[in-house]
Amino acid sequence: MQTTAVIAPVQKAAAPAALRPRVLESSPVHEAGEAIAYDAMVRRHGWLLNAPFVEMVSRAASGLTSGRVLDIGSGPGRIPIALALRHPGWEIVGTDPAADMRAAATAHAAAAGVADRVRFLSGTAERLPFPAGSFDLVISHFALHHVARPERMFDECARVLRGGGKVVIKDLCRQPGWKAALLLAFSRHVLRYDAEQLRMYRESIDAALSFAEARAALKRSKLCMATIRGFRGVDFVIDS
Ligand SMILES: C[S@@+](CC[C@H](N)C(=O)[O-])C[C@H]1O[C@@H](n2cnc3c(N)ncnc32)[C@H](O)[C@@H]1O
């Protein structure tokens, strides 16, 4: 009897969707109308945008009953204010190069009754205005994609942390075109972002690091002992 050898066709592993190159935002320092548009967005959608990070930081630093905390790229300050309300022993400094963001954040802290423990100072992630070892906890949310050389921010985090201090950084992950389009459609039709908010979101997706780029920058920085993981398929989290 004749037998026929059947050779199964070689299955090619699906290639990952190509990512476009990283493009920095047209105005990474959010002044004036951008500060207003961003503040309105996080006021309305804080449950989705900020709350997971507040929970994550509270869990990661649950043993820190009192201490100094730095928030890099603090924007309108809603995250440090929420953390200060939860952790009465924390003294928090937010830094942001945008004067309008700092003004909004300072007003929000006063309204929330935490202005004595939450301050906002001018400073960039690449050059933090603090001596080495100043903080027990360094956090940053949705600010890394504003930084052209991410390893500089990681080096600065490592420098201003005291020995044994913790870091928690969360940021957007750059997405393939189809997924960026879905996220923008969700933001437009479900979250009802206006035209300015959509423009800012589109630019921030394009400016974000890919997971591999973030991991590589972390490994060549002084924060190389920290770990990185994906979050909900759209963000990544770096912590130590
Ligand atoms: C998308 S907002 C996020 C604000 C806040 N962390 C939040 O999650 O609500 C990013 C902020 O980073 C600030 N920023 C821009 N360039 C920066 C830099 N080089 N260093 C630190 N912050 C920067 C912007 O002005 C803006 O307020």
The ligand as an SDF file (V2000), in Angstrom:
LIG
                    3D

 27 29  0  0  0  0  0  0  0  0999 V2000
   -0.7110   64.3710   31.2370 C   0  0  0  0  0  0  0  0  0  0  0  0
   -0.3040   65.4740   32.5290 S   0  0  0  0  0  0  0  0  0  0  0  0
   -0.4510   64.4110   33.9540 C   0  0  0  0  0  0  0  0  0  0  0  0
   -0.6800   65.1930   35.2260 C   0  0  0  0  0  0  0  0  0  0  0  0
   -0.8650   64.3590   36.4940 C   0  0  0  0  0  0  0  0  0  0  0  0
    0.2790   63.5460   36.8030 N   0  0  0  0  0  0  0  0  0  0  0  0
   -2.0950   63.5010   36.4170 C   0  0  0  0  0  0  0  0  0  0  0  0
   -1.9790   62.2980   36.1620 O   0  0  0  0  0  0  0  0  0  0  0  0
   -3.2070   64.0510   36.5970 O   0  0  0  0  0  0  0  0  0  0  0  0
    1.4620   65.5840   32.3480 C   0  0  0  0  0  0  0  0  0  0  0  0
    2.0900   66.7540   33.0840 C   0  0  0  0  0  0  0  0  0  0  0  0
    3.5220   66.6660   32.9100 O   0  0  0  0  0  0  0  0  0  0  0  0
    4.0240   67.9860   32.7990 C   0  0  0  0  0  0  0  0  0  0  0  0
    5.3510   67.9480   32.1450 N   0  0  0  0  0  0  0  0  0  0  0  0
    5.6810   68.2590   30.8790 C   0  0  0  0  0  0  0  0  0  0  0  0
    6.9950   68.1150   30.6680 N   0  0  0  0  0  0  0  0  0  0  0  0
    7.5230   67.7030   31.8540 C   0  0  0  0  0  0  0  0  0  0  0  0
    8.8460   67.3890   32.2940 C   0  0  0  0  0  0  0  0  0  0  0  0
    9.8970   67.4600   31.4700 N   0  0  0  0  0  0  0  0  0  0  0  0
    9.0130   67.0480   33.5810 N   0  0  0  0  0  0  0  0  0  0  0  0
    7.9590   66.9530   34.4250 C   0  0  0  0  0  0  0  0  0  0  0  0
    6.6830   67.2300   34.0630 N   0  0  0  0  0  0  0  0  0  0  0  0
    6.4730   67.5960   32.7930 C   0  0  0  0  0  0  0  0  0  0  0  0
    2.9610   68.7240   32.0200 C   0  0  0  0  0  0  0  0  0  0  0  0
    3.0400   70.1260   32.1870 O   0  0  0  0  0  0  0  0  0  0  0  0
    1.6860   68.1240   32.6020 C   0  0  0  0  0  0  0  0  0  0  0  0
    1.1930   68.8790   33.6770 O   0  0  0  0  0  0  0  0  0  0  0  0
  1  2  1  0
  2  3  1  0
  2 10  1  0
  3  4  1  0
  4  5  1  0
  5  6  1  0
  5  7  1  0
  7  8  2  0
  7  9  1  0
 10 11  1  0
 11 12  1  0
 11 26  1  0
 12 13  1  0
 13 14  1  0
 13 24  1  0
 14 15  1  0
 14 23  1  0
 15 16  2  0
 16 17  1  0
 17 18  1  0
 17 23  2  0
 18 19  1  0
 18 20  2  0
 20 21  1  0
 21 22  2  0
 22 23  1  0
 24 25  1  0
 24 26  1  0
 26 27  1  0
M  CHG  2   2   1   9  -1
M  END
$$$$
